[in-house]
Amino acid sequence: MRQKGFTFIELLLAVGIIGLMATAGVNIFLRSLRGSSQIELRRTLDDRARLILDGMGRFFHEGRVVSLDGQTRSTCLQVGSITGDTLVVKSLDDLETTLSVTTGLLSSASAQYTWTINPESVTLEHWTGLAYYFNWVCSSGTPDRLQMLFKAVSTGTEGDAILTNDYDLTVIMRNSGQ
């Protein structure tokens, strides 16, 4: 009489196949978790960079450039555009503010105060391929155009994932060039 059942080899083979499938499933699951984490970090970086873009955009639109890296409007008119890292802007209330990036932090300094503008866990670097943060374009009789170009760098909550993205803020300055 013949007994029905599985041999030891058949059982080992079945357990091995199930183990391989489980390992592959776990790897796929972990990759999908990592992918959603990267998407969330990218969204957070974009949101924090947008804080800089929105605030600077309004300030630039209403302001007037005094100098960029010490060069004034007369120099800008002669050459058409100036690039640099230290920007002085006069606001509508005639207060001058100096904007500069030092060790990745964007700061604003006026006669009385200095503020760091960076949102939490974001630092700034030069835009990929550039060696400046600001580009001031001017010509006689037209409003000036100011461009702020920067790379925002963000790290994950555990310091493990680093994301970077280039940002471009271009503003027509309403109170300049007339």
KAZIRA-V93938 format. One record per residue. N is the residue number from 1. RES is the residue in one small letter. SS is DSSP state (H for helix, E for strand, - for the rest). Layout:
N:RES:SS, N:RES:SS
This chain:
1:m:-, 2:r:-, 3:q:-, 4:k:-, 5:g:-, 6:f:-, 7:t:-, 8:f:H, 9:i:H, 10:e:H, 11:l:H, 12:l:H, 13:l:H, 14:a:H, 15:v:H, 16:g:H, 17:i:H, 18:i:H, 19:g:H, 20:l:H, 21:m:H, 22:a:H, 23:t:H, 24:a:H, 25:g:H, 26:v:H, 27:n:H, 28:i:H, 29:f:H, 30:l:H, 31:r:H, 32:s:H, 33:l:H, 34:r:H, 35:g:H, 36:s:H, 37:s:H, 38:q:H, 39:i:H, 40:e:H, 41:l:H, 42:r:H, 43:r:H, 44:t:H, 45:l:H, 46:d:H, 47:d:H, 48:r:H, 49:a:H, 50:r:H, 51:l:H, 52:i:H, 53:l:H, 54:d:H, 55:g:H, 56:m:H, 57:g:H, 58:r:H, 59:f:H, 60:f:H, 61:h:H, 62:e:H, 63:g:-, 64:r:E, 65:v:E, 66:v:E, 67:s:E, 68:l:E, 69:d:-, 70:g:-, 71:q:E, 72:t:-, 73:r:H, 74:s:H, 75:t:H, 76:c:H, 77:l:H, 78:q:H, 79:v:H, 80:g:-, 81:s:E, 82:i:E, 83:t:E, 84:g:E, 85:d:-, 86:t:-, 87:l:E, 88:v:E, 89:v:E, 90:k:E, 91:s:-, 92:l:-, 93:d:-, 94:d:-, 95:l:-, 96:e:E, 97:t:E, 98:t:E, 99:l:E, 100:s:E, 101:v:E, 102:t:E, 103:t:-, 104:g:-, 105:l:E, 106:l:E, 107:s:E, 108:s:E, 109:a:E, 110:s:-, 111:a:-, 112:q:-, 113:y:-, 114:t:E, 115:w:E, 116:t:E, 117:i:-, 118:n:-, 119:p:-, 120:e:-, 121:s:-, 122:v:E, 123:t:E, 124:l:E, 125:e:E, 126:h:-, 127:w:-, 128:t:-, 129:g:-, 130:l:-, 131:a:-, 132:y:-, 133:y:-, 134:f:E, 135:n:E, 136:w:E, 137:v:E, 138:c:-, 139:s:-, 140:s:-, 141:g:-, 142:t:-, 143:p:-, 144:d:-, 145:r:E, 146:l:E, 147:q:E, 148:m:E, 149:l:E, 150:f:E, 151:k:E, 152:a:E, 153:v:E, 154:s:E, 155:t:E, 156:g:-, 157:t:-, 158:e:-, 159:g:-, 160:d:-, 161:a:-, 162:i:E, 163:l:E, 164:t:E, 165:n:E, 166:d:E, 167:y:E, 168:d:E, 169:l:E, 170:t:E, 171:v:E, 172:i:E, 173:m:-, 174:r:-, 175:n:-, 176:s:-, 177:g:-, 178:q:-
